[in-house]
Amino acid sequence: MPMIEARTSIFGNGIQRSGSLLLGGMLVLPAPRPEVYEAFGDPRTLAKWWGPEGFKIEGTDLDAANTYRMELRSPDGTQSVAEGELLRVEPPVRLVFSFGWRDPDADDVKTVVSLRFNELGGATAVRWAHGWFATEARRASNRQSWAESLDRLETLVMD
């Protein structure tokens, strides 16, 4: 899947930042837009495909203040907690949220993920951007995670 890598970007909502590292791309899925949006917004569906290869989502929480928490377990048994805030929710068109780790590595910073869901006949184009990363190593790690996750999402939608 092609990914966009840039040092400056506008996420389509007026957020712009220069001199930082960004990932992004587009994926066309053979499913209606509400179904694809739900794959990102429904915790049970998200748990089937999201995260690096071999990781499992063991729990999710979304509170009234639109903050979320996901507990993940790595293949070696290490538990991590991802958390953030839903910044913009427009079903089934748009989803923007912050993303960070409860106990981040030294080069980890809170990032923003922006997703747009566009109808293409009976299919859906998902345009996404994720950034801004503090280091190239962190962007590379997230590039791999996105590729693995979106491959599993594509398989899930096609089944």
TORKOL-4160 file (C-alpha; in steps of 0.2 Angstrom, whole numbers, padded with zeros to 4 digits, m for minus):
159
<pt num="1" X="0000" Y="0000" Z="0000"/>
<pt num="2" X="0007" Y="0017" Z="m0005"/>
<pt num="3" X="0011" Y="0029" Z="0010"/>
<pt num="4" X="0014" Y="0047" Z="0010"/>
<pt num="5" X="0029" Y="0054" Z="0020"/>
<pt num="6" X="0031" Y="0072" Z="0022"/>
<pt num="7" X="0039" Y="0085" Z="0033"/>
<pt num="8" X="0024" Y="0097" Z="0031"/>
<pt num="9" X="0006" Y="0093" Z="0030"/>
<pt num="10" X="m0012" Y="0100" Z="0032"/>
<pt num="11" X="m0023" Y="0086" Z="0039"/>
<pt num="12" X="m0038" Y="0094" Z="0030"/>
<pt num="13" X="m0044" Y="0103" Z="0046"/>
<pt num="14" X="m0033" Y="0118" Z="0047"/>
<pt num="15" X="m0020" Y="0109" Z="0057"/>
<pt num="16" X="m0003" Y="0112" Z="0050"/>
<pt num="17" X="0015" Y="0110" Z="0057"/>
<pt num="18" X="0031" Y="0111" Z="0048"/>
<pt num="19" X="0048" Y="0102" Z="0051"/>
<pt num="20" X="0040" Y="0087" Z="0058"/>
<pt num="21" X="0038" Y="0069" Z="0052"/>
<pt num="22" X="0021" Y="0063" Z="0045"/>
<pt num="23" X="0014" Y="0047" Z="0038"/>
<pt num="24" X="m0002" Y="0045" Z="0027"/>
<pt num="25" X="m0010" Y="0036" Z="0014"/>
<pt num="26" X="m0026" Y="0030" Z="0005"/>
<pt num="27" X="m0034" Y="0013" Z="0005"/>
<pt num="28" X="m0049" Y="0008" Z="m0005"/>
<pt num="29" X="m0060" Y="m0005" Z="0003"/>
<pt num="30" X="m0074" Y="m0015" Z="m0006"/>
<pt num="31" X="m0087" Y="m0010" Z="0007"/>
<pt num="32" X="m0100" Y="0004" Z="0010"/>
<pt num="33" X="m0094" Y="0019" Z="0020"/>
<pt num="34" X="m0104" Y="0016" Z="0036"/>
<pt num="35" X="m0097" Y="m0002" Z="0037"/>
<pt num="36" X="m0079" Y="0004" Z="0035"/>
<pt num="37" X="m0081" Y="0019" Z="0047"/>
<pt num="38" X="m0088" Y="0006" Z="0060"/>
<pt num="39" X="m0072" Y="m0004" Z="0058"/>
<pt num="40" X="m0063" Y="0011" Z="0065"/>
<pt num="41" X="m0076" Y="0017" Z="0078"/>
<pt num="42" X="m0083" Y="0000" Z="0085"/>
<pt num="43" X="m0071" Y="m0007" Z="0098"/>
<pt num="44" X="m0075" Y="m0025" Z="0095"/>
<pt num="45" X="m0072" Y="m0023" Z="0076"/>
<pt num="46" X="m0056" Y="m0013" Z="0079"/>
<pt num="47" X="m0049" Y="m0027" Z="0090"/>
<pt num="48" X="m0050" Y="m0039" Z="0076"/>
<pt num="49" X="m0037" Y="m0029" Z="0065"/>
<pt num="50" X="m0029" Y="m0014" Z="0074"/>
<pt num="51" X="m0011" Y="m0014" Z="0080"/>
<pt num="52" X="0006" Y="m0022" Z="0075"/>
<pt num="53" X="0006" Y="m0040" Z="0070"/>
<pt num="54" X="0004" Y="m0052" Z="0084"/>
<pt num="55" X="m0003" Y="m0039" Z="0096"/>
<pt num="56" X="m0020" Y="m0041" Z="0104"/>
<pt num="57" X="m0032" Y="m0028" Z="0110"/>
<pt num="58" X="m0038" Y="m0034" Z="0127"/>
<pt num="59" X="m0049" Y="m0020" Z="0133"/>
<pt num="60" X="m0055" Y="m0003" Z="0127"/>
<pt num="61" X="m0064" Y="0011" Z="0137"/>
<pt num="62" X="m0072" Y="0027" Z="0130"/>
<pt num="63" X="m0079" Y="0039" Z="0142"/>
<pt num="64" X="m0091" Y="0054" Z="0142"/>
<pt num="65" X="m0077" Y="0066" Z="0139"/>
<pt num="66" X="m0072" Y="0057" Z="0123"/>
<pt num="67" X="m0056" Y="0051" Z="0130"/>
<pt num="68" X="m0051" Y="0033" Z="0126"/>
<pt num="69" X="m0040" Y="0019" Z="0132"/>
<pt num="70" X="m0034" Y="0003" Z="0124"/>
<pt num="71" X="m0025" Y="m0011" Z="0132"/>
<pt num="72" X="m0014" Y="m0021" Z="0121"/>
<pt num="73" X="m0003" Y="m0036" Z="0124"/>
<pt num="74" X="0012" Y="m0040" Z="0113"/>
<pt num="75" X="0017" Y="m0057" Z="0107"/>
<pt num="76" X="0030" Y="m0059" Z="0122"/>
<pt num="77" X="0016" Y="m0054" Z="0134"/>
<pt num="78" X="0021" Y="m0036" Z="0138"/>
<pt num="79" X="0005" Y="m0025" Z="0141"/>
<pt num="80" X="0004" Y="m0007" Z="0134"/>
<pt num="81" X="m0009" Y="0006" Z="0136"/>
<pt num="82" X="m0013" Y="0018" Z="0122"/>
<pt num="83" X="m0024" Y="0033" Z="0126"/>
<pt num="84" X="m0030" Y="0049" Z="0118"/>
<pt num="85" X="m0045" Y="0060" Z="0114"/>
<pt num="86" X="m0058" Y="0060" Z="0101"/>
<pt num="87" X="m0055" Y="0077" Z="0093"/>
<pt num="88" X="m0068" Y="0076" Z="0078"/>
<pt num="89" X="m0081" Y="0063" Z="0076"/>
<pt num="90" X="m0092" Y="0064" Z="0060"/>
<pt num="91" X="m0099" Y="0047" Z="0056"/>
<pt num="92" X="m0097" Y="0040" Z="0043"/>
<pt num="93" X="m0086" Y="0054" Z="0035"/>
<pt num="94" X="m0073" Y="0059" Z="0047"/>
<pt num="95" X="m0063" Y="0054" Z="0063"/>
<pt num="96" X="m0049" Y="0063" Z="0071"/>
<pt num="97" X="m0041" Y="0058" Z="0087"/>
<pt num="98" X="m0025" Y="0060" Z="0097"/>
<pt num="99" X="m0014" Y="0045" Z="0101"/>
<pt num="100" X="m0001" Y="0042" Z="0114"/>
<pt num="101" X="0006" Y="0028" Z="0125"/>
<pt num="102" X="0003" Y="0029" Z="0144"/>
<pt num="103" X="0022" Y="0025" Z="0147"/>
<pt num="104" X="0030" Y="0032" Z="0132"/>
<pt num="105" X="0048" Y="0029" Z="0126"/>
<pt num="106" X="0060" Y="0044" Z="0126"/>
<pt num="107" X="0057" Y="0048" Z="0108"/>
<pt num="108" X="0038" Y="0045" Z="0108"/>
<pt num="109" X="0026" Y="0060" Z="0108"/>
<pt num="110" X="0007" Y="0062" Z="0107"/>
<pt num="111" X="0002" Y="0062" Z="0089"/>
<pt num="112" X="m0014" Y="0065" Z="0079"/>
<pt num="113" X="m0023" Y="0053" Z="0067"/>
<pt num="114" X="m0035" Y="0060" Z="0054"/>
<pt num="115" X="m0046" Y="0049" Z="0044"/>
<pt num="116" X="m0058" Y="0053" Z="0030"/>
<pt num="117" X="m0070" Y="0041" Z="0022"/>
<pt num="118" X="m0076" Y="0044" Z="0004"/>
<pt num="119" X="m0089" Y="0034" Z="m0005"/>
<pt num="120" X="m0084" Y="0027" Z="m0022"/>
<pt num="121" X="m0099" Y="0018" Z="m0029"/>
<pt num="122" X="m0100" Y="0002" Z="m0017"/>
<pt num="123" X="m0083" Y="0005" Z="m0011"/>
<pt num="124" X="m0075" Y="0017" Z="0002"/>
<pt num="125" X="m0058" Y="0026" Z="0000"/>
<pt num="126" X="m0050" Y="0029" Z="0017"/>
<pt num="127" X="m0038" Y="0044" Z="0017"/>
<pt num="128" X="m0027" Y="0044" Z="0033"/>
<pt num="129" X="m0013" Y="0055" Z="0040"/>
<pt num="130" X="m0004" Y="0051" Z="0056"/>
<pt num="131" X="0009" Y="0062" Z="0064"/>
<pt num="132" X="0019" Y="0072" Z="0069"/>
<pt num="133" X="0033" Y="0060" Z="0075"/>
<pt num="134" X="0048" Y="0066" Z="0084"/>
<pt num="135" X="0061" Y="0055" Z="0076"/>
<pt num="136" X="0062" Y="0045" Z="0059"/>
<pt num="137" X="0064" Y="0029" Z="0070"/>
<pt num="138" X="0047" Y="0032" Z="0078"/>
<pt num="139" X="0039" Y="0036" Z="0061"/>
<pt num="140" X="0047" Y="0020" Z="0054"/>
<pt num="141" X="0039" Y="0010" Z="0068"/>
<pt num="142" X="0022" Y="0017" Z="0065"/>
<pt num="143" X="0024" Y="0015" Z="0046"/>
<pt num="144" X="0026" Y="m0004" Z="0049"/>
<pt num="145" X="0011" Y="m0005" Z="0062"/>
<pt num="146" X="0000" Y="0004" Z="0049"/>
<pt num="147" X="0004" Y="m0007" Z="0035"/>
<pt num="148" X="0001" Y="m0023" Z="0045"/>
<pt num="149" X="m0015" Y="m0016" Z="0053"/>
<pt num="150" X="m0022" Y="m0010" Z="0036"/>
<pt num="151" X="m0018" Y="m0027" Z="0028"/>
<pt num="152" X="m0028" Y="m0036" Z="0041"/>
<pt num="153" X="m0042" Y="m0023" Z="0039"/>
<pt num="154" X="m0043" Y="m0026" Z="0021"/>
<pt num="155" X="m0044" Y="m0045" Z="0024"/>
<pt num="156" X="m0058" Y="m0043" Z="0037"/>
<pt num="157" X="m0068" Y="m0032" Z="0025"/>
<pt num="158" X="m0066" Y="m0044" Z="0011"/>
<pt num="159" X="m0071" Y="m0059" Z="0021"/>
